[in-house]
Amino acid sequence: MKDVQFSPEELATLREHGVVLFADRVIFDAQPPMPAPQIAAIQALCAGPIPEPLIELWKQTAGGRLDYDLSLPMNGNIESISWSELFWNGSDGYRDLQGWIAHEQELAEEAAEEDGRDWSGKLTHLPFGGFEYLDRVYAVVEPGPEHGHITAWKHGLPPAWTHALHEDGVSTIAPDLYSAFGALHLDEDPLAPTGDYFSGQALLQYLDDRHQDHGLDLDLMDKLVGFYCRAVIDWRTPLANGTLRRLPATARAALHHAIASDDADLVAELAAAGVSFDGPQQGSALATDVAIGNNAFAAAMALVRAGAPVARDALRNIDGQISPELTNALLVNGAEPNVAAIVKCAACGAPASAHLIADACAQAGIDVPPAFAAERDALLAELESTLLEVRDGSHGHYLGPEGLAERIGHLQTFRL
């Protein structure tokens, strides 16, 4: 459904159900339009005019929710930006527009004081969307060549978050709001997802609730979903016509699908098409890191065979029954052996891989037995404590009680 048109009556019905279309994207849980006095009050706080596209958006809806993918280069990474909220006055918690404006005013005043200068009292960047306290989207309201640009800010996470951004980052999304909405896309078809969590879940659930509980017509809902799905990245066409290698963002979406579906044949096809596997695929993680971390071991092996780079710390991502063939391929291609990886493989029920890594550690001069015993005992204590919490309902875990118990058993029975 490449060309989906809605009649004025259909748009009015969608509006009644909290759905607004703006710049070819779907906003749901949409709030009423922002009154002119509120727009004027915000304008009075800005160093320059509020960009017209943002005023147009606010005249349709003062806020709401979005459900798309967005990735940007940031501090050398490829970062996923969670632009799932459009802030609005009167919202509770993290979506409060006036609350975020006040926060920016405080930061700007503090920065001016630290620099020993007077603050004008006017904002140069107007926050209007994002996700909780982690991601924010701004319109540049300062007069000059960047006026109207839409930028994203992302909160850095502690070092324990592997491959995440570890210091705050900023990146331009687009030169205007229309183009910024155009940058919102879907990496995969929400009607045929490859995993349990995917963009589109929240919108589809919202529409289903509106149909079941509020009478949204099923045909109109299906039409809206067809319109929404036009944002799915089409990587198959450029792959077929030989142009995919010249489209890095589209190629990343294709590789995302190959890893998510553990499709070794597609990886090989991408390699044959000249797609580069260099550089980060997700955060700072290489494609091989992402595949290993997602237990997409067939795709990981295909990547290594195709010459994809292997990070020195690739073995730290193991969280499943990795084969000795793949483990050996990683070691041969640059992954450094370490005792923690031995323990991970043992816990995951991959004893052959654990022994391979142990042999490589010994060859590197590591005294494996005492180091292994210390790492194993620490992980056992952690798993046993977590299992108790899961069983008494005070804690959740992605493995569940059975998976935790299985890993404990693997560790207890493994021998070097």
C-alpha positions as CSV (number, residue, x, y, z in Angstrom):
1,M,0.0,0.0,0.0
2,K,2.4,2.7,-1.3
3,D,-0.3,5.3,-1.9
4,V,-2.8,5.6,1.0
5,Q,-5.2,8.5,1.1
6,F,-7.6,9.4,3.8
7,S,-10.8,11.4,3.4
8,P,-11.5,14.3,5.7
9,E,-14.2,12.2,7.4
10,E,-11.7,9.4,8.0
11,L,-9.1,11.9,9.4
12,A,-11.8,13.3,11.7
13,T,-12.6,9.8,12.9
14,L,-9.0,9.0,13.6
15,R,-8.7,12.3,15.5
16,E,-11.6,11.2,17.7
17,H,-9.6,8.1,18.5
18,G,-6.5,10.0,19.3
19,V,-4.6,9.5,16.0
20,V,-3.1,12.3,14.0
21,L,-1.1,12.1,10.8
22,F,1.8,14.5,10.4
23,A,4.5,14.5,7.8
24,D,3.5,11.0,6.6
25,R,3.9,9.6,10.1
26,V,1.4,8.4,12.7
27,I,1.0,10.1,16.1
28,F,-1.2,8.3,18.6
29,D,-2.5,9.1,22.0
30,A,-2.6,12.5,20.5
31,Q,-3.5,15.5,22.7
32,P,-5.8,18.4,21.7
33,P,-4.2,21.2,19.7
34,M,-2.1,23.7,21.6
35,P,-4.0,27.0,22.2
36,A,-2.4,30.1,20.7
37,P,-1.8,31.7,24.1
38,Q,0.3,28.7,25.1
39,I,2.3,28.8,21.9
40,A,2.9,32.6,22.4
41,A,4.0,31.9,26.0
42,I,6.6,29.4,24.7
43,Q,7.7,31.8,22.0
44,A,8.4,34.4,24.6
45,L,11.0,32.0,26.2
46,C,12.9,31.5,22.9
47,A,15.9,33.3,21.5
48,G,14.4,33.3,18.0
49,P,11.1,32.2,16.3
50,I,9.7,28.8,16.9
51,P,10.1,27.0,13.6
52,E,6.8,27.0,11.6
53,P,6.7,23.2,11.2
54,L,6.7,22.8,15.0
55,I,3.9,25.4,15.3
56,E,2.0,23.5,12.6
57,L,2.4,20.3,14.6
58,W,1.2,21.9,17.8
59,K,-1.8,23.3,16.0
60,Q,-2.8,19.7,15.3
61,T,-1.7,18.1,18.5
62,A,0.0,19.4,21.6
63,G,1.7,16.1,22.2
64,G,1.4,12.3,21.9
65,R,3.3,9.2,21.1
66,L,5.4,7.8,18.2
67,D,6.4,4.3,17.5
68,Y,9.3,4.2,15.0
69,D,13.0,3.4,14.8
70,L,15.6,6.1,14.6
71,S,19.4,5.6,14.5
72,L,22.0,8.3,14.3
73,P,25.8,8.5,14.3
74,M,26.9,9.8,17.8
75,N,30.3,9.8,19.4
76,G,31.6,7.2,16.9
77,N,28.6,4.9,17.6
78,I,25.4,4.1,15.7
79,E,22.9,5.0,18.4
80,S,19.2,4.1,18.6
81,I,17.3,7.2,19.6
82,S,14.0,6.7,21.5
83,W,11.8,9.4,20.1
84,S,8.6,7.9,21.4
85,E,7.1,10.9,23.1
86,L,5.9,14.4,22.0
87,F,5.9,16.5,25.2
88,W,2.7,18.4,26.2
89,N,1.7,20.8,28.9
90,G,-0.1,19.2,31.8
91,S,1.4,15.8,31.3
92,D,2.6,13.9,34.4
93,G,6.2,12.9,34.7
94,Y,8.6,12.7,31.9
95,R,6.3,14.0,29.1
96,D,5.7,17.4,30.6
97,L,6.6,20.1,28.1
98,Q,6.8,23.0,30.5
99,G,8.8,20.8,32.9
100,W,11.5,20.1,30.3
101,I,11.6,23.8,29.3
102,A,12.2,24.7,32.9
103,H,14.9,22.1,33.1
104,E,16.6,23.6,30.0
105,Q,16.4,27.1,31.5
106,E,18.1,25.9,34.7
107,L,20.9,24.2,32.7
108,A,21.4,27.2,30.5
109,E,21.6,29.5,33.5
110,E,24.1,27.2,35.3
111,A,26.3,27.0,32.1
112,A,26.3,30.8,31.8
113,E,27.4,31.1,35.5
114,E,30.2,28.6,35.0
115,D,31.4,30.5,32.0
116,G,31.3,33.8,33.8
117,R,28.8,35.4,31.5
118,D,25.3,36.7,31.7
119,W,22.4,34.6,30.5
120,S,19.9,36.2,28.2
121,G,17.1,34.2,29.7
122,K,16.2,32.8,26.3
123,L,16.4,29.2,25.1
124,T,18.5,28.4,22.0
125,H,17.2,24.8,21.9
126,L,13.6,24.0,22.6
127,P,12.9,20.5,23.9
128,F,9.7,19.0,22.5
129,G,10.1,15.2,22.5
130,G,12.2,12.2,23.4
131,F,11.9,9.4,26.0
132,E,11.9,9.8,29.7
133,Y,15.2,11.3,30.9
134,L,17.4,9.3,28.5
135,D,16.7,10.8,25.0
136,R,15.5,14.3,24.1
137,V,14.7,15.9,20.8
138,Y,15.1,19.7,20.3
139,A,14.2,22.3,17.8
140,V,17.0,25.0,17.3
141,V,15.3,28.3,18.0
142,E,18.5,30.4,17.9
143,P,18.7,32.8,14.9
144,G,21.4,31.7,12.4
145,P,22.2,29.0,9.9
146,E,21.0,26.1,12.1
147,H,17.7,27.7,13.0
148,G,14.9,25.1,12.6
149,H,17.3,22.1,12.8
150,I,16.1,19.2,14.8
151,T,18.7,17.6,17.1
152,A,18.8,14.6,19.4
153,W,20.5,14.4,22.8
154,K,21.2,11.0,24.4
155,H,22.2,10.3,28.0
156,G,25.4,8.4,28.5
157,L,25.2,5.1,30.5
158,P,27.6,3.6,33.0
159,P,30.6,1.6,31.7
160,A,28.9,-1.7,32.7
161,W,26.5,-1.2,29.8
162,T,28.5,-2.9,27.1
163,H,28.6,-1.1,23.7
164,A,26.4,1.7,25.0
165,L,27.1,5.4,24.8
166,H,29.1,6.1,27.9
167,E,29.0,9.9,27.7
168,D,26.2,12.2,26.7
169,G,26.0,12.7,22.9
170,V,24.3,15.1,20.5
171,S,23.5,14.6,16.8
172,T,21.5,16.4,14.2
173,I,18.4,14.5,13.0
174,A,17.5,16.7,10.1
175,P,17.4,20.4,9.0
176,D,13.7,20.7,9.6
177,L,10.9,19.0,11.4
178,Y,9.3,17.5,8.3
179,S,12.6,15.8,7.4
180,A,13.1,14.7,11.0
181,F,9.7,12.9,10.9
182,G,10.8,11.5,7.5
183,A,13.9,10.0,9.2
184,L,11.6,8.0,11.5
185,H,11.3,4.5,10.0
186,L,10.7,0.8,10.7
187,D,13.6,-1.5,10.6
188,E,11.3,-4.5,10.1
189,D,7.6,-5.1,9.3
190,P,5.6,-5.0,12.5
191,L,3.1,-7.4,11.0
192,A,5.9,-10.0,10.5
193,P,8.4,-9.4,13.3
194,T,11.5,-11.4,13.8
195,G,11.5,-11.1,17.6
196,D,9.3,-10.6,20.7
197,Y,10.0,-6.8,20.9
198,F,9.7,-4.5,17.9
199,S,8.7,-1.1,16.9
200,G,5.0,-1.1,16.1
201,Q,3.9,-3.1,19.2
202,A,2.7,0.0,21.1
203,L,0.8,1.4,18.2
204,L,-0.8,-1.9,17.2
205,Q,-1.9,-2.5,20.8
206,Y,-3.3,1.0,21.0
207,L,-5.3,0.6,17.8
208,D,-6.6,-2.8,18.9
209,D,-7.8,-1.3,22.2
210,R,-9.5,1.5,20.3
211,H,-11.2,-1.1,18.1
212,Q,-12.2,-3.5,20.9
213,D,-13.2,-0.9,23.5
214,H,-14.1,2.3,21.6
215,G,-15.5,1.1,18.3
216,L,-12.7,2.1,15.9
217,D,-13.8,0.6,12.5
218,L,-11.7,-2.4,11.6
219,D,-11.3,-1.4,7.9
220,L,-10.1,2.1,8.9
221,M,-7.7,0.6,11.4
222,D,-6.3,-1.7,8.8
223,K,-6.0,1.2,6.4
224,L,-4.1,3.1,9.0
225,V,-1.8,0.2,9.7
226,G,-1.1,0.0,5.9
227,F,-0.2,3.7,5.9
228,Y,2.1,3.2,9.0
229,C,3.9,0.3,7.4
230,R,5.0,2.4,4.5
231,A,7.8,3.4,6.8
232,V,9.3,-0.1,6.7
233,I,12.8,0.2,5.1
234,D,12.9,-1.5,1.8
235,W,16.3,-3.1,1.5
236,R,15.3,-5.9,-0.8
237,T,14.9,-3.7,-3.8
238,P,18.4,-2.2,-3.7
239,L,19.8,-5.6,-2.8
240,A,18.2,-7.0,-6.0
241,N,19.3,-4.1,-8.2
242,G,22.9,-4.0,-6.9
243,T,22.8,-0.5,-5.2
244,L,22.5,-1.6,-1.5
245,R,26.3,-1.2,-0.9
246,R,25.9,2.5,-1.6
247,L,23.2,2.9,1.0
248,P,24.8,2.4,4.4
249,A,21.7,3.0,6.6
250,T,19.6,0.7,4.4
251,A,22.3,-1.9,4.4
252,R,22.3,-1.8,8.2
253,A,18.6,-2.5,8.2
254,A,19.2,-5.5,5.9
255,L,22.0,-6.8,8.2
256,H,19.7,-6.2,11.2
257,H,17.2,-8.5,9.6
258,A,19.8,-11.1,8.8
259,I,21.0,-11.2,12.4
260,A,17.5,-11.0,13.9
261,S,16.4,-14.0,11.8
262,D,19.8,-15.8,12.1
263,D,20.0,-16.0,8.3
264,A,23.4,-17.1,7.2
265,D,22.4,-17.2,3.5
266,L,21.3,-13.5,3.7
267,V,24.6,-12.6,5.3
268,A,26.4,-14.3,2.4
269,E,24.2,-12.5,-0.1
270,L,24.9,-9.1,1.5
271,A,28.6,-9.9,1.4
272,A,28.4,-10.9,-2.3
273,A,26.5,-7.6,-3.0
274,G,29.5,-5.6,-1.6
275,V,27.9,-4.5,1.6
276,S,30.5,-3.5,4.2
277,F,30.5,-5.1,7.6
278,D,33.0,-2.6,9.0
279,G,32.2,-0.2,11.7
280,P,29.5,-0.2,14.4
281,Q,26.2,-1.8,13.7
282,Q,24.5,-1.0,17.0
283,G,26.0,1.3,19.6
284,S,29.7,0.6,19.4
285,A,29.1,-3.1,18.7
286,L,30.3,-4.6,15.4
287,A,28.0,-6.9,13.4
288,T,29.7,-9.9,14.9
289,D,29.2,-8.6,18.4
290,V,25.5,-8.1,17.8
291,A,25.1,-11.6,16.3
292,I,26.9,-13.3,19.1
293,G,24.9,-11.3,21.7
294,N,21.6,-12.3,20.1
295,N,22.6,-16.0,19.8
296,A,22.5,-15.7,16.1
297,F,25.3,-18.1,15.7
298,A,24.7,-19.1,12.1
299,A,24.7,-15.4,11.1
300,A,27.9,-14.8,13.2
301,M,29.7,-17.7,11.5
302,A,28.7,-16.3,8.1
303,L,29.9,-12.9,9.0
304,V,33.3,-14.2,10.1
305,R,33.6,-16.2,6.9
306,A,32.8,-13.1,4.9
307,G,35.6,-11.3,6.6
308,A,33.6,-9.2,9.0
309,P,35.9,-7.7,11.8
310,V,36.0,-9.5,15.1
311,A,36.4,-7.4,18.2
312,R,39.1,-8.3,20.8
313,D,36.4,-8.6,23.5
314,A,33.9,-10.5,21.3
315,L,33.8,-13.4,23.6
316,R,32.3,-11.3,26.4
317,N,29.0,-11.3,24.5
318,I,28.4,-15.0,24.7
319,D,25.0,-15.9,26.2
320,G,24.1,-19.1,24.6
321,Q,25.3,-22.5,23.4
322,I,28.0,-21.3,21.0
323,S,29.6,-24.0,18.9
324,P,33.3,-24.9,19.1
325,E,33.6,-24.1,15.4
326,L,32.4,-20.5,15.8
327,T,34.4,-20.1,19.0
328,N,37.6,-21.2,17.2
329,A,36.8,-18.9,14.3
330,L,36.5,-16.0,16.7
331,L,39.7,-16.8,18.4
332,V,41.6,-17.2,15.1
333,N,40.2,-13.9,13.9
334,G,41.2,-11.7,16.8
335,A,39.0,-12.4,19.8
336,E,41.1,-12.5,23.0
337,P,40.5,-15.5,25.3
338,N,39.6,-14.7,28.9
339,V,38.5,-16.7,31.9
340,A,35.1,-15.0,32.2
341,A,34.3,-16.4,28.7
342,I,35.2,-19.9,29.9
343,V,32.7,-19.5,32.7
344,K,30.0,-18.1,30.4
345,C,30.4,-21.0,28.0
346,A,30.2,-23.5,30.8
347,A,27.1,-21.9,32.3
348,C,25.4,-21.8,28.9
349,G,26.0,-25.5,28.2
350,A,28.8,-25.1,25.7
351,P,31.6,-27.2,27.4
352,A,33.6,-27.8,24.1
353,S,33.8,-24.0,23.6
354,A,34.7,-23.5,27.2
355,H,37.6,-26.0,26.8
356,L,38.8,-24.2,23.6
357,I,38.9,-20.9,25.4
358,A,40.6,-22.4,28.4
359,D,43.4,-23.9,26.1
360,A,43.8,-20.5,24.5
361,C,44.0,-18.8,27.9
362,A,46.7,-21.3,29.0
363,Q,48.7,-20.6,25.8
364,A,48.5,-16.9,26.6
365,G,50.1,-17.5,30.0
366,I,47.1,-17.4,32.2
367,D,47.0,-19.7,35.2
368,V,43.5,-21.0,34.4
369,P,42.4,-23.3,37.3
370,P,42.5,-20.7,40.2
371,A,41.2,-17.9,38.0
372,F,38.4,-20.1,36.7
373,A,37.4,-21.3,40.2
374,A,37.1,-17.7,41.4
375,E,35.0,-16.6,38.3
376,R,32.8,-19.7,38.5
377,D,32.1,-19.3,42.2
378,A,31.2,-15.6,41.8
379,L,28.8,-16.4,38.9
380,L,27.3,-19.3,40.9
381,A,26.6,-17.1,43.9
382,E,25.0,-14.4,41.6
383,L,22.8,-17.0,39.8
384,E,21.7,-18.7,43.0
385,S,20.8,-15.4,44.6
386,T,18.9,-14.3,41.5
387,L,17.1,-17.7,41.4
388,L,15.8,-17.2,45.0
389,E,14.5,-13.7,44.2
390,V,12.8,-15.0,41.0
391,R,11.2,-17.8,42.9
392,D,9.8,-15.6,45.6
393,G,8.5,-13.1,43.1
394,S,10.7,-10.2,44.2
395,H,12.8,-10.2,41.0
396,G,12.4,-10.9,37.3
397,H,14.9,-12.4,34.9
398,Y,14.9,-13.1,31.2
399,L,16.0,-16.7,31.8
400,G,13.2,-17.5,34.2
401,P,13.6,-20.0,37.1
402,E,14.2,-23.0,34.8
403,G,16.8,-21.2,32.8
404,L,18.6,-20.0,35.9
405,A,18.6,-23.5,37.5
406,E,19.9,-25.0,34.2
407,R,22.9,-22.6,34.2
408,I,23.6,-23.3,37.8
409,G,23.6,-27.0,37.0
410,H,25.9,-26.6,34.1
411,L,28.4,-24.7,36.2
412,Q,28.3,-27.2,39.0
413,T,29.0,-30.1,36.7
414,F,31.6,-28.5,34.4
415,R,35.2,-29.6,34.8
416,L,38.3,-28.1,33.2
